[in-house]
Amino acid sequence: MRWQGRRQSENVEDQRGRSPMGGGGMLGGRGVRVGGFGIGGTLIILLLGLVFGFDPSILLNGGYVDEGPAPRSSTVNPRSMPSAQSGAEGDLANFVSVVLAETEDVWGNIFSQSGRTYEEPVLVLFSDAVQSGCGSASSTMGPFYCPADRKLYIDLSFYRDLRSRMGAPGDFAQAYVVAHEVGHHVQNLLGVSRDVQAAQRQVSQSEANALSVRVELQADCFAGIWAHSMAQKQGVLEDGDIEEALNAASAVGDDRLQKQATGRVTPDSFTHGSSAQRVQWFRRGLDSGSPNSCDTFGNG
């Protein structure tokens, strides 16, 4: 992806090197949905469950986990991204800022066409741990979106795991991660997240998991819409970019992650979708470029 020299988003908050704010841990207090809590988090949760003996479905059920009390307000300027950075990490920070800017343009246009105003999310860069509007989070959970503060969170070291541990290298694979989390923000703005959470409270665990899968696949489809827009721009995509994104979508399928973590696959516990499903829905958004093609709740 040719991204150098392209507009960077102003909606980036750099908290790298800062200590996380106070507040409760991951398992105490108010309920917060984690359906979009991390592209790579599923694998980590499964491994932790095996090591420490807890039921991974508690965190992978697509419903709610208990978070700590509401965090104190951050004093960090949401637009405190350094204007110039150097080195590999600086390049990554600049890259995700460009990707975020492109998503702003894409979704701003789509919302405008339907007579609405797109409310841009903030992307928070952090190291190791962070205090979000949804409570404390560790980088081991992977990138995530918090609907409470409408922010995306990412520790850039995740991209190393995406490349080496999950077998999904390439800058467009990295861009897919950001576009997917932005997809959760779009769902939040449209009320999809709220409606699904309400429905999950009324059904069994397996049915709640199935709803969570639908949410994640729709976010993949929304990421495909962004990729469609990039493909329409002259001189942005390079050979192999689309394949990198498709490979990333496949790499984070529940079946593949479960197989890696436990040696077996349990479809009833899926909360993000299989590799084939994630590729299918990303490609559907990629091919159509239209949100109308992303009705994962009404289509198979």
N, C-alpha and C positions, 0 to 999 in steps of 0.2 A: 504494500500500500504506500503510495507516494503522499506522505503527509507533511513533510518539511515545508515550511513557508505558508502553511494553511492557517486559518484563524484558530486561535485557542480560546476555549471558553473562559469567561470570567468567573464562572460558578464552581471554582475549585478551592477547597479549603485544605491547606497543607498542615497536618498535625504530626508529621513524622518527627520523631525525637521528643515529643511531648508525653508526659505521663497522663494516663487516662484520668478523667474526672472521677470524683467519688460517686457512690451509688451502689445498688445491689448487684449481686452476681447473676449468673445465668439461670439460677433455679430458685428464685424466691420473690414473691410479690405479685405484680400485675401480669395478666396474660397478654402476650404479644404473638401475632402470627409470624411464622418463620418460613412460609412457603417459598420465598425467594431468598432464603438466608445464605445460600452459598452454592455456587456451581461446584466447587470442590469439597464443600463441607460434608457431603454424604459419605465419602470414603473415610474421612477423618473420624466421623461419628461412629461408623461401623467398627473401625479399628479400636477406638476408645472403649466401645462397648465390650469388645472381646477381652481387652486388657483388664478393665476395671469391673466387669461383671454386671453392668446395667443393661437394661433393655433398650437397644438403639431406637426402637420404634417410638420411644418417648419423645425423642428429638426429631425423628424422621416422619412423624405422622401427618405433617402438613397442616396441623391444627394450631395448637397453642403450647408455648412453654412459659413457665413463670419467670418473669423478669423482676428485677429489683424495683424500688420506688423510682418515680420519675427523676431523671438526673437534673442537676443544677444547670442553669443556663451557661453555655460556653461563652467565654469572653473573646474567642478567636474570631477575627473578621472572616466571614464566609468567602471573601474574595482575597485571601491572603497568599495566594499562590505566587511564589517568587517569579519575577519576570524573566529571569535567565538562569538556567541550571546547566551543569556540565556533567560529563560522565554517563555511564550506562543508565544509572537510576534517574538522572536528570532527563535523559532522552525518553525514558519510559513515562515519566511524569508529564513531559510535554506532549508525548504521543497520546496518552489517555485524555489530555485536555483537548486535543484536536478532535478525537473521536467524540467526546462529549459535545463539542461545538457542532459537529455534523449532525448528531442526534437532535440537537436543539433546532437546527434548520429544518430537518425532515419532519419532526413532529409539530413544530410551529406551523409549517405549511399545511399539514394534514388537519390540525385542529382549526386553523383559519378557514379552510374550505368548508368545514361543517358549522361555521359561525361561532366557534369557541376560541378562547385564548389559552394557549399552552403555558402552563406554569412550570418553568424550568427547575429541575432538581439541582441540588448541590452535590458534587463529588468530593468526598473526604478521603485524603490520602493519610494513612496512619502506619505505624510500625508496631508490631507485636500485639497491642491491645488498644481498645478505644472505648469511650463512653458515648453511646448513641442515644437517640431518643427512645430506643427500644431496650436500653439497658447496656450493660457491659458486654463486650465481645472480644474474642481472641482472634488473631489472624489465622489460627488453625481452622476456623469455621469457613474460611474462604470469603470472597467478595459477597456483599449482601446489600439489600435495600431495606431501609427502615421507613415504613409508612407514617410513623408517628411524627418524624421530623422532615420527611420527604427528602432524605439524603441517601446517596449511594456511598458505600464504604469499601475501600480496597487497600490491602497491604500489597505493594508492588512485588514483594517476594513470592506472591502466589503464582506469578507468571513463570517463575523458575520451576515450580512444581508442575504447572500445566505442561511445560515443555519436557521435563525430564521424567517425572513420575507418571503423568497421564498420557504422554506420547502425543502431545498436540502443540508442536512448535509453530512459529510464524507470527508476524504482527497482526494478520487478520484474525487469527485465532484469539489473540489478545483483545482485539477490537470487539469480537463477538461477545466476550465476557461483559464488557461495558454496555453494549447494546442490549443484551439480555436483561441486565439489571435495570436499565432505563425502561425496558418493557414492563417491568413490575411497577415502575412509577406511573406509566401510562394507565395500567390497570387500576392503580389507586385513584387516579384522577377521574377515570370513567366509572368508578364505583364497583368494578368487578371484584376487587379484593374484599370489600365490605360484604357484598352479597354472598360470596363463597364462604367467608367466615361464618356468617349467620347460618348458612345451609349445613356447614360441617358440624355445628352444635346439635343438629337434629338427627344425625345419622350415625351409623356404626363406624367403627374404626376403619374398616376396609373401604367403606363408601367415602369416608373423609379423605383417605389416601387417594382414592380415584379422583376426587375433586381437586386435590392438590396437584395431581399429575396434569389435569386439564389447565390449571393456572400456569404451570411451568411451560407446558407446550405452547400456550398462547404467547408467553413472553419470548419463546424461541421464534415463533412466527413474527412477532413484532420486530425482533432482531433481524429477521430476514427482510422485512420491509426497509429497514435502514440499509442493509446490504444492497438491496435493489436500487436504492437511490444512489449509492456510491458507484454502482455499475453503470449508471446512466451518465455519470460525470466523466468528461473527457480527461484522460491522463491520470486518473486516481488509482485505479486497480492495476495490479501487476499480475503476470502469469502465476497461477497457483493460489491466488488470494482466496477465491471462493472455496477451493478444496481445503485450505487451511481452516476456514470457518466450519465447513461440514465435518472435518475431522475432529474439531473441538467439540461440536455438538454430539458426535458419536462417543467421544472419550468420556463424557460426563453422563452417559446413560446409566440408569439405575442397575440394569442387568450387568453391565460391564464393571461398574464399581463394586457391586456385591460380589461378583465372581472374583475380583481381585482381592477383596477384603476377607471373604469367608469361604470361597471355593464353591459356593452354591448360589442359586438365584431364587428369590421368593417374590413372585409378581405381586401378591397381595400387599406387600409392604412397600411397593414402589410409591414414591412421592414426586418424582420428577419426570418419569417416563423412560422407556427403553431407549437404547441408542438409535434403533430404527425409527422410533416415533419422533425423537428429537431432531433427527436429520430430516424426516418427512415434513415436519411443521416449519422448520427453518427454511427449507426449500420452497414450501408453499408461499411464505411471505416474500422470499427472494424472487420467485417467478411472477407473482401478481403485483407486488408493491402496494397492495390495498388491505386495509384493516378488515374489510368485509370477508376476506379469505381466511381470517384467523379465528373463526368461531369454533373453538375446540370443544365447546360445550354442546353444540348442536350437530357436530360432524365427527366422524370416526377418525 
